[in-house]
Amino acid sequence: MGIKLTELTPERVVGTMPVEGNTQPYGLLHGGASCVLAETLGSFAAALHGHSIGRGLALGVDISATHHKAVRDGTITGVATPAHRGRAVATYEIVITDDTGDRVCTARLTCLLRSAG
């Protein structure tokens, strides 16, 4: 998938992913690849929040995504920010943009927070 994390805090996780190698048969960015980027970023953010409260294991339980624009090449960037950070669950909004800054996808991820041990 080629995901690279560029910022990693409980308040904001940012990452990039190349379009090349993550396309569907028509040569467009695969919607599932956008979901993989969204879940990766949101899960890291949830795990960081969970770790701060003794529940560092973040398990994705729900994801939804709306695809706004097709992308054929370049790199997409995702930014995960919290919508809710509780003791049992954490929900993040992930906005994915293309190289020009246009919104490609908006996703929401909810993770269950558990103790790792």
C-alpha positions in Angstrom: 0.0 0.0 0.0 3.0 2.3 0.6 1.5 4.2 3.5 3.9 6.6 5.2 3.1 8.3 8.5 4.2 12.0 8.7 2.6 13.2 11.9 1.6 11.1 14.9 -0.2 12.6 17.9 -3.4 11.6 19.7 -5.0 14.8 18.3 -3.9 14.4 14.7 -2.4 11.6 12.6 -1.3 12.4 9.0 -0.1 10.0 6.4 0.4 9.6 2.7 -0.2 6.8 0.2 0.8 6.6 -3.5 -2.1 6.1 -6.0 0.2 4.0 -8.2 -0.2 0.3 -7.2 -3.5 1.1 -5.4 -5.9 1.4 -8.4 -8.9 -0.6 -9.6 -9.1 -2.0 -13.1 -10.1 1.4 -14.6 -6.9 3.0 -13.4 -8.6 5.0 -10.6 -7.7 5.0 -7.0 -9.5 2.0 -5.5 -12.1 3.0 -2.9 -10.9 0.2 -0.6 -7.4 1.7 -0.7 -8.8 5.0 0.7 -10.5 3.0 3.4 -7.2 1.2 4.3 -5.5 4.6 4.6 -8.4 5.9 6.7 -8.4 2.9 9.0 -4.7 3.0 9.4 -4.6 6.7 10.4 -7.7 6.5 12.6 -6.4 3.3 14.4 -3.0 4.9 15.1 -4.8 7.9 16.6 -7.1 5.8 18.7 -4.2 3.7 19.9 -2.3 6.8 21.0 -5.4 8.1 22.9 -6.0 4.6 24.4 -2.4 4.3 25.5 -2.8 7.6 27.5 -5.7 6.0 29.5 -4.3 2.5 29.8 -6.2 1.0 26.9 -3.7 1.0 24.1 -5.3 -1.7 21.9 -7.5 0.0 19.3 -9.9 -2.4 17.4 -11.8 -1.0 14.5 -15.5 -1.8 14.8 -17.1 0.5 12.2 -15.9 2.4 9.2 -17.8 4.5 6.6 -16.4 6.4 3.7 -17.8 8.8 1.1 -15.7 9.0 -2.1 -15.9 12.5 -3.6 -13.5 12.6 -6.5 -11.6 10.1 -8.7 -7.8 10.2 -8.7 -5.6 8.6 -11.3 -2.1 9.4 -10.1 0.1 11.2 -7.5 -0.2 10.9 -3.8 -3.1 11.1 -1.5 -2.8 12.6 2.1 -5.1 11.6 5.0 -5.6 13.6 8.2 -7.3 11.9 11.1 -8.8 14.1 13.9 -11.0 13.0 16.8 -14.8 13.3 16.8 -15.0 11.5 20.2 -12.4 10.2 22.5 -13.9 8.2 25.4 -12.7 5.4 27.7 -14.3 2.6 25.7 -14.5 3.9 22.2 -12.9 6.5 20.1 -14.2 7.9 16.8 -12.2 9.8 14.2 -12.9 11.7 11.0 -10.4 11.1 8.3 -10.2 13.6 5.4 -8.3 12.4 2.4 -7.1 14.9 -0.3 -5.1 14.7 -3.5 -2.0 16.6 -4.6 -4.0 19.7 -5.4 -5.7 19.7 -2.0 -9.1 18.6 -3.3 -11.1 16.3 -1.0 -11.1 12.8 -2.4 -12.7 11.0 0.5 -14.3 11.6 3.9 -14.3 8.6 6.3 -15.3 8.0 9.9 -13.8 5.2 12.0 -14.8 4.0 15.4 -12.4 1.9 17.5 -13.1 -0.1 20.6 -10.4 0.6 23.2 -9.0 -2.3 25.2 -6.1 -3.1 27.5 -3.3 -4.8 25.7 -2.7 -7.4 28.5 
